[in-house]
Structures are given as C-alpha cells and as structure tokens.
Amino acid sequence: MTKIKTREKDIDKISGKRKTEAKCYENLAFSFQYLTTAKKHSFDYFQKDVRKSHDNYKELYKKLQEISSVRWVSFLGRPKENGVEYIPVSNLQVRTNLPVDEKLTKDEKVISIRYGRQDYRIIGKQRSGCSIFYILAFDFDFSAYPHG
C-alpha cells in the first residue's frame, strides 16, 4: 500500500489538520463583509445619539465575545431569548449586501440573535458546514421583520 505524503503547506496552521479536513473551526467567527448600508439597519442608526451608539457597541461586543467563546452547536441549542431565532427570508424587510451568487432565496432562513437586554437583534447567515457567521443587518427598532 502506498503511503500518502502530506506536505507542510497542506496542513492548516490553526487546527493542525490537513486542509481538506479543516474546513471550519468549532467556535464561530464573524464577518461584517455583507452588512447592509441601509442606515436603519446598520451602525449609522445611532449616528445622532453618541451615548446610545456607545451602549450599543458595548452590548454588541459582549454578545459577540459570548458567542465566540462557546461552541456554535451549543449556542444553537439555546432558547431564542439568549440563543438564536430562525426568520424566513420572506419575512425579512431589510436589503442585504450579499453578492448575486449568494442572494437569499425566499425558502431560506436567516438567524436572529438578541442582545442588549433583548432590545436589539443581529441578523445574519451562516454558510452550511462553516463556522463563519455573516452579519447582514441589525434590528434596533423591531422593523427588520415581524416580531410576533
């Protein structure tokens, strides 16, 4: 039987596994790459209120730190009050900045994560099989989707 040689460049430096095996990591990473430019659903929402803006950033940082410190699978298992809620894209009232080949279809769902004493929501998408969470928008005033 032939032994397959693994070259050093084929090894992922973080996980120590072969790159074909190390597609994603257990803890979540965040990307703001596709964050909407709509003022109502981006950081511009608090443009005129510095205090609220500062409070929002502080609460957001705490939430992102909390999420990234646990395994994503365990975070998904939490109840929606301190975990995730799945929102059908057909209910979403936010324009996203996803590229054409990544556009959301009406039968897909996005993830909503509450933070800031449950006053705000992070709305995002996770690619299947990967632990990168793409933050698409924020819901600061309960206008991004119907809250029933």
BALUMKOL-240796 format. One record per residue: residue in three letters; x, y, z of N, C-alpha, C in turn. Coordinates in steps of 0.001 Angstrom, whole numbers. Layout:
BEGIN
@resn ALA | n_u X | n_v Y | n_w Z | ca_u X | ca_v Y | ca_w Z | c_u X | c_v Y | c_w Z
...
***
This chain:
BEGIN
@resn MET | n_u 834 | n_v -1176 | n_w 0 | ca_u 0 | ca_v 0 | ca_w 0 | c_u 881 | c_v 1244 | c_w 0
@resn THR | n_u 518 | n_v 2234 | n_w -787 | ca_u 1289 | ca_v 3456 | ca_w -917 | c_u 937 | c_v 4427 | c_w 191
@resn LYS | n_u 1951 | n_v 5001 | n_w 811 | ca_u 1734 | ca_v 5993 | ca_w 1859 | c_u 1635 | c_v 7371 | c_w 1211
@resn ILE | n_u 601 | n_v 8129 | n_w 1582 | ca_u 403 | ca_v 9471 | ca_w 1027 | c_u 1205 | c_v 10454 | c_w 1854
@resn LYS | n_u 2053 | n_v 11214 | n_w 1173 | ca_u 2856 | ca_v 12218 | ca_w 1860 | c_u 2032 | c_v 13492 | c_w 2035
@resn THR | n_u 2150 | n_v 14074 | n_w 3189 | ca_u 1480 | ca_v 15342 | ca_w 3462 | c_u 2542 | c_v 16425 | c_w 3529
@resn ARG | n_u 2441 | n_v 17370 | n_w 2616 | ca_u 3388 | ca_v 18474 | ca_w 2614 | c_u 2990 | c_v 19487 | c_w 3673
@resn GLU | n_u 3951 | n_v 20215 | n_w 4169 | ca_u 3706 | ca_v 21201 | ca_w 5223 | c_u 2685 | c_v 22249 | c_w 4796
@resn LYS | n_u 2681 | n_v 22639 | n_w 3518 | ca_u 1733 | ca_v 23660 | ca_w 3069 | c_u 297 | c_v 23136 | c_w 3013
@resn ASP | n_u 113 | n_v 21817 | n_w 3092 | ca_u -1222 | ca_v 21224 | ca_w 3097 | c_u -1814 | c_v 21127 | c_w 4501
@resn ILE | n_u -1053 | n_v 21518 | n_w 5523 | ca_u -1516 | ca_v 21438 | ca_w 6908 | c_u -2023 | c_v 22805 | c_w 7357
@resn ASP | n_u -3211 | n_v 22833 | n_w 7931 | ca_u -3772 | ca_v 24064 | ca_w 8471 | c_u -3005 | c_v 24431 | c_w 9738
@resn LYS | n_u -2526 | n_v 25655 | n_w 9813 | ca_u -1687 | ca_v 26070 | ca_w 10941 | c_u -2457 | c_v 26175 | c_w 12252
@resn ILE | n_u -3757 | n_v 26441 | n_w 12192 | ca_u -4541 | ca_v 26601 | ca_w 13414 | c_u -4975 | c_v 25260 | c_w 13987
@resn SER | n_u -5570 | n_v 24415 | n_w 13147 | ca_u -6105 | ca_v 23155 | ca_w 13667 | c_u -5105 | c_v 22013 | c_w 13645
@resn GLY | n_u -4059 | n_v 22121 | n_w 12825 | ca_u -3089 | ca_v 21043 | ca_w 12716 | c_u -3565 | c_v 19907 | c_w 11825
@resn LYS | n_u -4719 | n_v 20055 | n_w 11208 | ca_u -5271 | ca_v 19012 | ca_w 10341 | c_u -4952 | c_v 19330 | c_w 8891
@resn ARG | n_u -5091 | n_v 18307 | n_w 8049 | ca_u -4945 | ca_v 18545 | ca_w 6612 | c_u -6009 | c_v 19542 | c_w 6185
@resn LYS | n_u -5687 | n_v 20423 | n_w 5261 | ca_u -6616 | ca_v 21479 | ca_w 4859 | c_u -7945 | c_v 20930 | c_w 4360
@resn THR | n_u -7949 | n_v 19779 | n_w 3737 | ca_u -9203 | ca_v 19208 | ca_w 3269 | c_u -10088 | c_v 18796 | c_w 4439
@resn GLU | n_u -9491 | n_v 18505 | n_w 5604 | ca_u -10257 | ca_v 18116 | ca_w 6788 | c_u -10609 | c_v 19324 | c_w 7651
@resn ALA | n_u -9880 | n_v 20402 | n_w 7504 | ca_u -10013 | ca_v 21559 | ca_w 8404 | c_u -10746 | c_v 22698 | c_w 7716
@resn LYS | n_u -11968 | n_v 22455 | n_w 7266 | ca_u -12719 | ca_v 23487 | ca_w 6548 | c_u -13173 | c_v 24598 | c_w 7480
@resn CYS | n_u -13558 | n_v 24235 | n_w 8669 | ca_u -14054 | ca_v 25218 | ca_w 9625 | c_u -13641 | c_v 24833 | c_w 11035
@resn TYR | n_u -13817 | n_v 25758 | n_w 11942 | ca_u -13438 | ca_v 25535 | ca_w 13326 | c_u -14697 | c_v 25470 | c_w 14177
@resn GLU | n_u -14574 | n_v 24977 | n_w 15375 | ca_u -15745 | ca_v 24778 | ca_w 16224 | c_u -16360 | c_v 26076 | c_w 16713
@resn ASN | n_u -15561 | n_v 27058 | n_w 17050 | ca_u -16099 | ca_v 28322 | ca_w 17536 | c_u -16385 | c_v 29242 | c_w 16355
@resn LEU | n_u -17348 | n_v 30085 | n_w 16540 | ca_u -17820 | ca_v 30955 | ca_w 15474 | c_u -16904 | c_v 32147 | c_w 15262
@resn ALA | n_u -16739 | n_v 32532 | n_w 14019 | ca_u -16043 | ca_v 33754 | ca_w 13643 | c_u -17070 | c_v 34647 | c_w 12958
@resn PHE | n_u -16883 | n_v 35941 | n_w 13010 | ca_u -17862 | ca_v 36878 | ca_w 12480 | c_u -17294 | c_v 37669 | c_w 11309
@resn SER | n_u -18153 | n_v 37930 | n_w 10348 | ca_u -17775 | ca_v 38745 | ca_w 9200 | c_u -18830 | c_v 39831 | c_w 8996
@resn PHE | n_u -18369 | n_v 41059 | n_w 8813 | ca_u -19253 | ca_v 42194 | ca_w 8522 | c_u -19194 | c_v 42533 | c_w 7031
@resn GLN | n_u -18643 | n_v 41641 | n_w 6249 | ca_u -18417 | ca_v 41855 | ca_w 4824 | c_u -19696 | c_v 42232 | c_w 4074
@resn TYR | n_u -20823 | n_v 41640 | n_w 4438 | ca_u -22076 | ca_v 41866 | ca_w 3719 | c_u -23082 | c_v 42700 | c_w 4514
@resn LEU | n_u -22619 | n_v 43456 | n_w 5490 | ca_u -23506 | ca_v 44300 | ca_w 6294 | c_u -24185 | c_v 45327 | c_w 5400
@resn THR | n_u -25481 | n_v 45457 | n_w 5564 | ca_u -26258 | ca_v 46397 | ca_w 4755 | c_u -25752 | c_v 47826 | c_w 4939
@resn THR | n_u -25983 | n_v 48630 | n_w 3931 | ca_u -25636 | ca_v 50048 | ca_w 4031 | c_u -26872 | c_v 50882 | c_w 4406
@resn ALA | n_u -28021 | n_v 50223 | n_w 4543 | ca_u -29244 | ca_v 50936 | ca_w 4942 | c_u -29058 | c_v 51497 | c_w 6351
@resn LYS | n_u -29209 | n_v 52790 | n_w 6503 | ca_u -28951 | ca_v 53457 | ca_w 7788 | c_u -29782 | c_v 52889 | c_w 8928
@resn LYS | n_u -30993 | n_v 52482 | n_w 8635 | ca_u -31894 | ca_v 51991 | ca_w 9668 | c_u -31447 | c_v 50628 | c_w 10241
@resn HIS | n_u -30632 | n_v 49899 | n_w 9482 | ca_u -30240 | ca_v 48550 | ca_w 9884 | c_u -28726 | c_v 48358 | c_w 9922
@resn SER | n_u -27999 | n_v 49457 | n_w 10064 | ca_u -26539 | ca_v 49397 | ca_w 10189 | c_u -26114 | c_v 50285 | c_w 11364
@resn PHE | n_u -24826 | n_v 50412 | n_w 11555 | ca_u -24327 | ca_v 51215 | ca_w 12672 | c_u -24698 | c_v 52692 | c_w 12552
@resn ASP | n_u -25082 | n_v 53132 | n_w 11365 | ca_u -25480 | ca_v 54528 | ca_w 11172 | c_u -26770 | c_v 54880 | c_w 11913
@resn TYR | n_u -27490 | n_v 53883 | n_w 12366 | ca_u -28757 | ca_v 54121 | ca_w 13066 | c_u -28569 | c_v 55065 | c_w 14255
@resn PHE | n_u -27459 | n_v 54931 | n_w 14964 | ca_u -27208 | ca_v 55732 | ca_w 16163 | c_u -26332 | c_v 56953 | c_w 15886
@resn GLN | n_u -26244 | n_v 57347 | n_w 14649 | ca_u -25357 | ca_v 58429 | ca_w 14238 | c_u -25554 | c_v 59714 | c_w 15050
@resn LYS | n_u -26790 | n_v 60017 | n_w 15421 | ca_u -27073 | ca_v 61278 | ca_w 16117 | c_u -27083 | c_v 61142 | c_w 17632
@resn ASP | n_u -26960 | n_v 59922 | n_w 18141 | ca_u -27013 | ca_v 59718 | ca_w 19585 | c_u -25763 | c_v 58960 | c_w 20040
@resn VAL | n_u -24743 | n_v 59700 | n_w 20418 | ca_u -23450 | ca_v 59123 | ca_w 20762 | c_u -23553 | c_v 58161 | c_w 21947
@resn ARG | n_u -24342 | n_v 58519 | n_w 22938 | ca_u -24478 | ca_v 57661 | ca_w 24118 | c_u -25088 | c_v 56309 | c_w 23760
@resn LYS | n_u -26196 | n_v 56324 | n_w 22994 | ca_u -26817 | ca_v 55066 | ca_w 22573 | c_u -25879 | c_v 54267 | c_w 21679
@resn SER | n_u -25140 | n_v 54973 | n_w 20842 | ca_u -24177 | ca_v 54311 | ca_w 19958 | c_u -23122 | c_v 53576 | c_w 20790
@resn HIS | n_u -22586 | n_v 54265 | n_w 21781 | ca_u -21580 | ca_v 53658 | ca_w 22659 | c_u -22161 | c_v 52447 | c_w 23402
@resn ASP | n_u -23358 | n_v 52586 | n_w 23939 | ca_u -24014 | ca_v 51483 | ca_w 24651 | c_u -24240 | c_v 50290 | c_w 23723
@resn ASN | n_u -24663 | n_v 50571 | n_w 22483 | ca_u -24890 | ca_v 49505 | ca_w 21514 | c_u -23595 | c_v 48752 | c_w 21218
@resn TYR | n_u -22515 | n_v 49495 | n_w 20943 | ca_u -21230 | ca_v 48850 | ca_w 20654 | c_u -20781 | c_v 47983 | c_w 21829
@resn LYS | n_u -20962 | n_v 48486 | n_w 23030 | ca_u -20562 | ca_v 47745 | ca_w 24233 | c_u -21362 | c_v 46443 | c_w 24354
@resn GLU | n_u -22672 | n_v 46533 | n_w 24178 | ca_u -23530 | ca_v 45342 | ca_w 24264 | c_u -23231 | c_v 44362 | c_w 23125
@resn LEU | n_u -23011 | n_v 44891 | n_w 21928 | ca_u -22690 | ca_v 44038 | ca_w 20785 | c_u -21382 | c_v 43301 | c_w 21022
@resn TYR | n_u -20384 | n_v 44021 | n_w 21493 | ca_u -19095 | ca_v 43394 | ca_w 21786 | c_u -19257 | c_v 42269 | c_w 22801
@resn LYS | n_u -20015 | n_v 42514 | n_w 23868 | ca_u -20235 | ca_v 41480 | ca_w 24887 | c_u -20904 | c_v 40250 | c_w 24280
@resn LYS | n_u -21885 | n_v 40469 | n_w 23404 | ca_u -22606 | ca_v 39349 | ca_w 22795 | c_u -21701 | c_v 38566 | c_w 21849
@resn LEU | n_u -20950 | n_v 39266 | n_w 21018 | ca_u -20042 | ca_v 38581 | ca_w 20088 | c_u -18972 | c_v 37804 | c_w 20846
@resn GLN | n_u -18488 | n_v 38375 | n_w 21924 | ca_u -17496 | ca_v 37698 | ca_w 22756 | c_u -18105 | c_v 36445 | c_w 23387
@resn GLU | n_u -19333 | n_v 36552 | n_w 23882 | ca_u -20026 | ca_v 35406 | ca_w 24482 | c_u -20207 | c_v 34280 | c_w 23458
@resn ILE | n_u -20688 | n_v 34645 | n_w 22269 | ca_u -20947 | ca_v 33644 | ca_w 21235 | c_u -19655 | c_v 32966 | c_w 20794
@resn SER | n_u -18613 | n_v 33752 | n_w 20586 | ca_u -17367 | ca_v 33173 | ca_w 20079 | c_u -16609 | c_v 32372 | c_w 21128
@resn SER | n_u -17036 | n_v 32441 | n_w 22382 | ca_u -16339 | ca_v 31688 | ca_w 23433 | c_u -16941 | c_v 30298 | c_w 23665
@resn VAL | n_u -18055 | n_v 30001 | n_w 23006 | ca_u -18681 | ca_v 28678 | ca_w 23141 | c_u -18758 | c_v 28021 | c_w 21763
@resn ARG | n_u -18913 | n_v 26716 | n_w 21781 | ca_u -19083 | ca_v 26016 | ca_w 20509 | c_u -20405 | c_v 26446 | c_w 19884
@resn TRP | n_u -20395 | n_v 26667 | n_w 18595 | ca_u -21566 | ca_v 27134 | ca_w 17870 | c_u -22732 | c_v 26173 | c_w 18053
@resn VAL | n_u -22464 | n_v 24887 | n_w 18048 | ca_u -23514 | ca_v 23887 | ca_w 18210 | c_u -24238 | c_v 24082 | c_w 19543
@resn SER | n_u -23494 | n_v 24352 | n_w 20597 | ca_u -24142 | ca_v 24547 | ca_w 21901 | c_u -24916 | c_v 25862 | c_w 21931
@resn PHE | n_u -24441 | n_v 26887 | n_w 21242 | ca_u -25161 | ca_v 28159 | ca_w 21181 | c_u -26484 | c_v 27985 | c_w 20438
@resn LEU | n_u -26478 | n_v 27192 | n_w 19363 | ca_u -27695 | ca_v 26945 | ca_w 18586 | c_u -28766 | c_v 26238 | c_w 19406
@resn GLY | n_u -28345 | n_v 25507 | n_w 20430 | ca_u -29288 | ca_v 24774 | ca_w 21265 | c_u -29978 | c_v 25609 | c_w 22326
@resn ARG | n_u -29584 | n_v 26849 | n_w 22468 | ca_u -30200 | ca_v 27716 | ca_w 23487 | c_u -31585 | c_v 28184 | c_w 23038
@resn PRO | n_u -32444 | n_v 28547 | n_w 24002 | ca_u -33739 | ca_v 29126 | ca_w 23621 | c_u -33532 | c_v 30499 | c_w 22981
@resn LYS | n_u -34511 | n_v 30967 | n_w 22218 | ca_u -34331 | ca_v 32198 | ca_w 21442 | c_u -34042 | c_v 33426 | c_w 22294
@resn GLU | n_u -34441 | n_v 33428 | n_w 23550 | ca_u -34200 | ca_v 34590 | ca_w 24410 | c_u -32710 | c_v 34861 | c_w 24622
@resn ASN | n_u -31896 | n_v 33824 | n_w 24638 | ca_u -30439 | ca_v 34032 | ca_w 24775 | c_u -29661 | c_v 33201 | c_w 23763
@resn GLY | n_u -30347 | n_v 32775 | n_w 22707 | ca_u -29717 | ca_v 31994 | ca_w 21644 | c_u -30096 | c_v 32558 | c_w 20291
@resn VAL | n_u -30638 | n_v 31704 | n_w 19435 | ca_u -30970 | ca_v 32122 | ca_w 18082 | c_u -32451 | c_v 31915 | c_w 17774
@resn GLU | n_u -32900 | n_v 32657 | n_w 16796 | ca_u -34251 | ca_v 32516 | ca_w 16268 | c_u -34108 | c_v 32490 | c_w 14745
@resn TYR | n_u -34822 | n_v 31611 | n_w 14094 | ca_u -34747 | ca_v 31500 | ca_w 12637 | c_u -35891 | c_v 32284 | c_w 12013
@resn ILE | n_u -35548 | n_v 33178 | n_w 11102 | ca_u -36522 | ca_v 34053 | ca_w 10459 | c_u -36577 | c_v 33709 | c_w 8968
@resn PRO | n_u -37749 | n_v 33398 | n_w 8435 | ca_u -37855 | ca_v 33150 | ca_w 6997 | c_u -37458 | c_v 34401 | c_w 6208
@resn VAL | n_u -36704 | n_v 34219 | n_w 5156 | ca_u -36272 | ca_v 35346 | ca_w 4335 | c_u -37475 | c_v 36105 | c_w 3787
@resn SER | n_u -38574 | n_v 35393 | n_w 3546 | ca_u -39783 | ca_v 36056 | ca_w 3036 | c_u -40326 | c_v 37093 | c_w 4034
@resn ASN | n_u -39986 | n_v 36981 | n_w 5321 | ca_u -40411 | ca_v 37961 | ca_w 6332 | c_u -39418 | c_v 39113 | c_w 6506
@resn LEU | n_u -38245 | n_v 38979 | n_w 5939 | ca_u -37188 | ca_v 39968 | ca_w 6121 | c_u -37498 | c_v 41240 | c_w 5345
@resn GLN | n_u -37409 | n_v 42372 | n_w 6020 | ca_u -37707 | ca_v 43661 | ca_w 5397 | c_u -36457 | c_v 44524 | c_w 5349
@resn VAL | n_u -35329 | n_v 43883 | n_w 5049 | ca_u -34028 | ca_v 44543 | ca_w 5005 | c_u -33345 | c_v 44206 | c_w 3692
@resn ARG | n_u -32729 | n_v 45192 | n_w 3075 | ca_u -31935 | ca_v 44959 | ca_w 1870 | c_u -30541 | c_v 44516 | c_w 2313
@resn THR | n_u -30102 | n_v 43368 | n_w 1819 | ca_u -28769 | ca_v 42874 | ca_w 2199 | c_u -27750 | c_v 43236 | c_w 1125
@resn ASN | n_u -26482 | n_v 43115 | n_w 1458 | ca_u -25393 | ca_v 43391 | ca_w 528 | c_u -24728 | c_v 42121 | c_w 22
@resn LEU | n_u -25468 | n_v 41036 | n_w 13 | ca_u -24898 | ca_v 39779 | ca_w -478 | c_u -24653 | c_v 39883 | c_w -1978
@resn PRO | n_u -23552 | n_v 39286 | n_w -2476 | ca_u -23328 | ca_v 39287 | ca_w -3923 | c_u -24403 | c_v 38454 | c_w -4617
@resn VAL | n_u -24567 | n_v 38655 | n_w -5904 | ca_u -25625 | ca_v 37999 | ca_w -6668 | c_u -25598 | c_v 36477 | c_w -6490
@resn ASP | n_u -24428 | n_v 35874 | n_w -6512 | ca_u -24347 | ca_v 34414 | ca_w -6401 | c_u -24617 | c_v 33910 | c_w -4981
@resn GLU | n_u -24759 | n_v 34811 | n_w -4022 | ca_u -25036 | ca_v 34438 | ca_w -2633 | c_u -26420 | c_v 34902 | c_w -2178
@resn LYS | n_u -27204 | n_v 35464 | n_w -3085 | ca_u -28513 | ca_v 36017 | ca_w -2712 | c_u -29359 | c_v 34976 | c_w -1990
@resn LEU | n_u -30133 | n_v 35453 | n_w -1032 | ca_u -31009 | ca_v 34585 | ca_w -251 | c_u -32269 | c_v 34268 | c_w -1053
@resn THR | n_u -32704 | n_v 33020 | n_w -988 | ca_u -33946 | ca_v 32635 | ca_w -1648 | c_u -35079 | c_v 32718 | c_w -627
@resn LYS | n_u -36295 | n_v 32821 | n_w -1105 | ca_u -37464 | ca_v 33008 | ca_w -235 | c_u -37675 | c_v 31843 | c_w 738
@resn ASP | n_u -37177 | n_v 30642 | n_w 385 | ca_u -37375 | ca_v 29488 | ca_w 1261 | c_u -36264 | c_v 29328 | c_w 2300
@resn GLU | n_u -35244 | n_v 30181 | n_w 2249 | ca_u -34163 | ca_v 30138 | ca_w 3231 | c_u -34578 | c_v 30861 | c_w 4510
@resn LYS | n_u -33764 | n_v 30657 | n_w 5551 | ca_u -33979 | ca_v 31375 | ca_w 6810 | c_u -32680 | c_v 32056 | c_w 7206
@resn VAL | n_u -32815 | n_v 33207 | n_w 7836 | ca_u -31662 | ca_v 33890 | ca_w 8417 | c_u -31743 | c_v 33697 | c_w 9926
@resn ILE | n_u -30658 | n_v 34002 | n_w 10582 | ca_u -30583 | ca_v 33825 | ca_w 12027 | c_u -30653 | c_v 35191 | c_w 12696
@resn SER | n_u -31471 | n_v 35273 | n_w 13731 | ca_u -31583 | ca_v 36483 | ca_w 14530 | c_u -31074 | c_v 36171 | c_w 15932
@resn ILE | n_u -30161 | n_v 37002 | n_w 16438 | ca_u -29584 | ca_v 36820 | ca_w 17771 | c_u -29878 | c_v 38084 | c_w 18579
@resn ARG | n_u -30502 | n_v 37899 | n_w 19721 | ca_u -30848 | ca_v 39037 | ca_w 20585 | c_u -29645 | c_v 39478 | c_w 21411
@resn TYR | n_u -29575 | n_v 40777 | n_w 21651 | ca_u -28551 | ca_v 41320 | ca_w 22557 | c_u -29040 | c_v 42652 | c_w 23100
@resn GLY | n_u -28289 | n_v 43181 | n_w 24061 | ca_u -28646 | ca_v 44479 | ca_w 24651 | c_u -29965 | c_v 44425 | c_w 25388
@resn ARG | n_u -30065 | n_v 43544 | n_w 26378 | ca_u -31293 | ca_v 43343 | ca_w 27155 | c_u -32469 | c_v 42991 | c_w 26242
@resn GLN | n_u -32165 | n_v 42307 | n_w 25164 | ca_u -33126 | ca_v 41858 | ca_w 24156 | c_u -33775 | c_v 43001 | c_w 23380
@resn ASP | n_u -33160 | n_v 44175 | n_w 23423 | ca_u -33689 | ca_v 45325 | ca_w 22685 | c_u -33271 | c_v 45315 | c_w 21219
@resn TYR | n_u -32152 | n_v 44670 | n_w 20909 | ca_u -31584 | ca_v 44692 | ca_w 19568 | c_u -31421 | c_v 43271 | c_w 19040
@resn ARG | n_u -31268 | n_v 43170 | n_w 17696 | ca_u -31068 | ca_v 41876 | ca_w 17055 | c_u -29910 | c_v 41970 | c_w 16065
@resn ILE | n_u -29127 | n_v 40916 | n_w 16021 | ca_u -28128 | ca_v 40729 | ca_w 14973 | c_u -28790 | c_v 39789 | c_w 13968
@resn ILE | n_u -28799 | n_v 40160 | n_w 12710 | ca_u -29386 | ca_v 39314 | ca_w 11681 | c_u -28271 | c_v 38849 | c_w 10768
@resn GLY | n_u -28179 | n_v 37544 | n_w 10580 | ca_u -27087 | ca_v 37035 | ca_w 9773 | c_u -27352 | c_v 35690 | c_w 9155
@resn LYS | n_u -26317 | n_v 35210 | n_w 8504 | ca_u -26388 | ca_v 33951 | ca_w 7768 | c_u -25104 | c_v 33175 | c_w 8008
@resn GLN | n_u -25262 | n_v 31883 | n_w 8155 | ca_u -24109 | ca_v 31008 | ca_w 8283 | c_u -24099 | c_v 30101 | c_w 7065
@resn ARG | n_u -22983 | n_v 30056 | n_w 6392 | ca_u -22867 | ca_v 29125 | ca_w 5268 | c_u -22880 | c_v 27715 | c_w 5804
@resn SER | n_u -23495 | n_v 26820 | n_w 5082 | ca_u -23605 | ca_v 25444 | ca_w 5575 | c_u -22222 | c_v 24816 | c_w 5722
@resn GLY | n_u -22022 | n_v 24162 | n_w 6851 | ca_u -20762 | ca_v 23469 | ca_w 7113 | c_u -19608 | c_v 24373 | c_w 7484
@resn CYS | n_u -19868 | n_v 25630 | n_w 7750 | ca_u -18778 | ca_v 26545 | ca_w 8083 | c_u -19152 | c_v 27372 | c_w 9304
@resn SER | n_u -18169 | n_v 27735 | n_w 10074 | ca_u -18448 | ca_v 28467 | ca_w 11306 | c_u -18187 | c_v 29967 | c_w 11176
@resn ILE | n_u -18370 | n_v 30493 | n_w 9983 | ca_u -18318 | ca_v 31941 | ca_w 9801 | c_u -19758 | c_v 32436 | c_w 9766
@resn PHE | n_u -20047 | n_v 33401 | n_w 10617 | ca_u -21385 | ca_v 33990 | ca_w 10667 | c_u -21304 | c_v 35352 | c_w 10000
@resn TYR | n_u -22031 | n_v 35507 | n_w 8900 | ca_u -22036 | ca_v 36755 | ca_w 8154 | c_u -23141 | c_v 37654 | c_w 8708
@resn ILE | n_u -22741 | n_v 38757 | n_w 9311 | ca_u -23711 | ca_v 39707 | ca_w 9853 | c_u -24229 | c_v 40545 | c_w 8688
@resn LEU | n_u -25541 | n_v 40444 | n_w 8448 | ca_u -26161 | ca_v 41110 | ca_w 7304 | c_u -26811 | c_v 42430 | c_w 7687
@resn ALA | n_u -27343 | n_v 42501 | n_w 8905 | ca_u -28069 | ca_v 43701 | ca_w 9337 | c_u -28277 | c_v 43653 | c_w 10844
@resn PHE | n_u -28769 | n_v 44751 | n_w 11372 | ca_u -29168 | ca_v 44840 | ca_w 12774 | c_u -30621 | c_v 45291 | c_w 12818
@resn ASP | n_u -31298 | n_v 44907 | n_w 13861 | ca_u -32672 | ca_v 45364 | ca_w 14072 | c_u -32682 | c_v 46114 | c_w 15400
@resn PHE | n_u -32657 | n_v 47447 | n_w 15305 | ca_u -32603 | ca_v 48285 | ca_w 16502 | c_u -33989 | c_v 48755 | c_w 16939
@resn ASP | n_u -34952 | n_v 48703 | n_w 16019 | ca_u -36277 | ca_v 49258 | ca_w 16316 | c_u -37425 | c_v 48315 | c_w 15935
@resn PHE | n_u -37122 | n_v 47027 | n_w 15846 | ca_u -38129 | ca_v 45991 | ca_w 15545 | c_u -38798 | c_v 46176 | c_w 14182
@resn SER | n_u -38041 | n_v 46682 | n_w 13205 | ca_u -38602 | ca_v 46918 | ca_w 11879 | c_u -38026 | c_v 45990 | c_w 10798
@resn ALA | n_u -37057 | n_v 45153 | n_w 11145 | ca_u -36402 | ca_v 44306 | ca_w 10150 | c_u -37248 | c_v 43109 | c_w 9733
@resn TYR | n_u -38108 | n_v 42669 | n_w 10630 | ca_u -39033 | ca_v 41552 | ca_w 10347 | c_u -40165 | c_v 41612 | c_w 11363
@resn PRO | n_u -41293 | n_v 40979 | n_w 11076 | ca_u -42412 | ca_v 40998 | ca_w 12027 | c_u -42042 | c_v 40282 | c_w 13330
@resn HIS | n_u -42248 | n_v 40947 | n_w 14431 | ca_u -41988 | ca_v 40360 | ca_w 15752 | c_u -43337 | c_v 39992 | c_w 16361
@resn GLY | n_u -43644 | n_v 38687 | n_w 16311 | ca_u -44979 | ca_v 38247 | ca_w 16757 | c_u -45152 | c_v 37970 | c_w 18154
***
